[in-house]
Amino acid sequence: MKYRRLTNEELEQLEPNFVRFLAAQSITGPDWTTIKTVNPARAEELIGQFSDVVIEKTLHNVEYLEYKEKQDIKTFHCDTDKIIMFGLIAEGQTDLDFTSNEQPVEMMNKMQKSGVNLKIYTAQKAYKNNDRMAEIFRMLESGCKISPDGTMFKTLRGLTRNEI
């Protein structure tokens, strides 16, 4: 297995895909039942192969990631050859919490009222060992979340361009 075994909950959600995966391996429903009983190691091997296929497809499609702490947000654009990061940190005493589920308008109001000092920072780096998917996988396993549209990254990038 290249990445990790999907959890039972993830497998349940992907059951129709797993059935198609087994069918592509010429394994029928009754065959699968037999394999699980008679050869559990083979069953785990097949689940591992399926897990790698699912995770690999997900990693291939990732373009933006976010990592949030109470007073720090890091956003990432996963380009083909490098990762570009824009971050936003709240400096000083504040009850601002980027991990909360507040709407952006509510958070902006709180920022304005608190008088907190916000700092935008940026960096970029090439993928470790030139392996984009392994790097993204490590980031996800370390707590990053996939950002479907990259709104926060694009917003911070836009603010930085306006400051220059």
C-alpha positions as CSV (number, residue, x, y, z in Angstrom):
1,M,0.0,0.0,0.0
2,K,1.4,3.4,-1.0
3,Y,-0.7,5.7,1.2
4,R,-3.0,4.3,3.8
5,R,-6.0,2.0,4.2
6,L,-9.3,3.7,3.9
7,T,-11.3,3.6,7.1
8,N,-14.4,1.4,7.3
9,E,-16.5,4.6,7.2
10,E,-14.8,5.7,4.1
11,L,-15.2,2.3,2.5
12,E,-18.9,2.3,3.3
13,Q,-19.3,5.6,1.6
14,L,-17.4,4.3,-1.4
15,E,-19.1,0.9,-1.6
16,P,-20.4,1.3,-5.2
17,N,-16.9,2.2,-6.3
18,F,-15.4,-0.7,-4.4
19,V,-17.9,-3.1,-6.1
20,R,-16.8,-1.8,-9.5
21,F,-13.2,-2.1,-8.5
22,L,-13.8,-5.8,-7.5
23,A,-15.7,-6.4,-10.8
24,A,-12.7,-5.0,-12.7
25,Q,-10.7,-7.6,-10.9
26,S,-13.2,-10.3,-12.0
27,I,-14.4,-10.7,-8.4
28,T,-18.1,-11.2,-7.9
29,G,-20.1,-10.6,-4.7
30,P,-20.0,-14.3,-3.7
31,D,-16.2,-14.4,-4.5
32,W,-15.7,-11.4,-2.2
33,T,-17.6,-13.1,0.6
34,T,-15.4,-16.2,0.2
35,I,-12.2,-14.2,0.0
36,K,-13.0,-12.4,3.2
37,T,-13.7,-15.7,5.0
38,V,-11.0,-18.0,3.6
39,N,-8.2,-15.5,2.8
40,P,-8.5,-12.3,4.9
41,A,-4.9,-11.3,4.0
42,R,-6.0,-11.2,0.3
43,A,-9.1,-9.2,1.2
44,E,-6.9,-6.7,3.0
45,E,-4.6,-6.5,0.0
46,L,-7.5,-5.7,-2.3
47,I,-8.8,-3.1,0.1
48,G,-5.3,-1.6,0.2
49,Q,-5.1,-1.5,-3.6
50,F,-8.5,0.2,-3.7
51,S,-7.5,2.6,-1.1
52,D,-4.4,3.6,-3.1
53,V,-6.5,4.1,-6.2
54,V,-9.0,6.4,-4.4
55,I,-6.3,8.4,-2.6
56,E,-4.2,8.8,-5.7
57,K,-7.2,10.1,-7.6
58,T,-8.0,12.5,-4.8
59,L,-4.4,13.8,-4.6
60,H,-4.1,14.2,-8.3
61,N,-7.2,16.6,-8.2
62,V,-6.0,18.7,-5.2
63,E,-5.2,22.2,-6.2
64,Y,-5.7,24.2,-2.9
65,L,-5.2,23.3,0.8
66,E,-5.8,25.2,4.0
67,Y,-4.4,24.8,7.5
68,K,-6.0,26.8,10.3
69,E,-4.9,27.5,13.8
70,K,-6.6,29.8,16.3
71,Q,-4.7,32.9,15.1
72,D,-3.0,31.7,11.9
73,I,-4.2,30.5,8.5
74,K,-1.9,29.0,5.9
75,T,-3.3,28.5,2.4
76,F,-1.5,26.6,-0.3
77,H,-1.7,26.4,-4.1
78,C,-0.4,23.0,-5.2
79,D,1.1,23.8,-8.6
80,T,2.6,21.1,-10.8
81,D,6.2,21.7,-9.6
82,K,6.0,23.7,-6.4
83,I,3.7,24.7,-3.5
84,I,2.9,28.4,-3.0
85,M,1.8,29.5,0.4
86,F,0.0,32.6,1.7
87,G,-0.6,33.0,5.4
88,L,-2.5,35.4,7.6
89,I,-1.5,35.7,11.3
90,A,-3.2,37.8,14.0
91,E,-0.6,39.4,16.2
92,G,-1.4,40.5,19.7
93,Q,-4.1,39.8,22.2
94,T,-7.4,39.0,20.5
95,D,-10.3,36.6,20.8
96,L,-10.2,36.1,17.0
97,D,-10.3,32.4,16.2
98,F,-9.7,31.3,12.6
99,T,-10.8,27.8,13.5
100,S,-14.3,28.9,14.4
101,N,-17.1,28.4,11.9
102,E,-17.9,32.1,11.8
103,Q,-19.0,33.6,8.5
104,P,-16.4,35.8,6.8
105,V,-18.5,39.0,7.5
106,E,-18.7,38.2,11.2
107,M,-15.0,37.5,11.3
108,M,-14.2,40.8,9.5
109,N,-16.4,42.7,12.0
110,K,-14.6,41.0,14.9
111,M,-11.2,41.9,13.4
112,Q,-12.2,45.5,13.0
113,K,-13.5,45.9,16.5
114,S,-10.5,44.2,18.1
115,G,-8.0,46.3,16.4
116,V,-5.8,43.3,15.9
117,N,-2.7,43.6,13.8
118,L,-2.9,41.2,10.8
119,K,0.2,40.2,8.9
120,I,0.2,38.4,5.5
121,Y,3.2,36.3,4.7
122,T,4.2,34.1,1.8
123,A,6.6,31.4,0.8
124,Q,7.1,28.7,-1.9
125,K,9.0,25.5,-2.2
126,A,9.6,22.7,-4.6
127,Y,8.1,19.3,-3.7
128,K,10.2,17.1,-1.6
129,N,11.9,14.5,-3.9
130,N,9.9,16.0,-6.8
131,D,6.9,13.9,-5.5
132,R,3.8,16.2,-5.6
133,M,1.3,13.5,-4.5
134,A,3.4,12.3,-1.5
135,E,3.9,15.9,-0.3
136,I,0.1,16.6,-0.6
137,F,-0.6,13.3,1.2
138,R,1.7,14.3,4.0
139,M,0.1,17.7,4.3
140,L,-3.4,16.2,4.5
141,E,-2.3,13.7,7.1
142,S,-0.8,16.6,9.1
143,G,-4.1,18.4,9.3
144,C,-4.5,20.4,6.1
145,K,-8.0,20.4,4.5
146,I,-8.8,20.5,0.8
147,S,-10.1,23.8,-0.3
148,P,-12.4,23.1,-3.2
149,D,-12.2,26.6,-4.7
150,G,-9.1,28.2,-3.1
151,T,-11.1,31.3,-2.1
152,M,-8.9,32.1,0.9
153,F,-5.7,31.6,-1.1
154,K,-6.9,33.8,-3.9
155,T,-8.1,36.5,-1.4
156,L,-4.7,36.6,0.4
157,R,-2.8,36.6,-2.9
158,G,-5.0,39.5,-4.1
159,L,-4.4,41.5,-0.9
160,T,-0.7,41.0,-1.2
161,R,-0.7,42.2,-4.8
162,N,-2.7,45.3,-3.7
163,E,-0.1,46.1,-1.1
164,I,2.8,46.0,-3.6
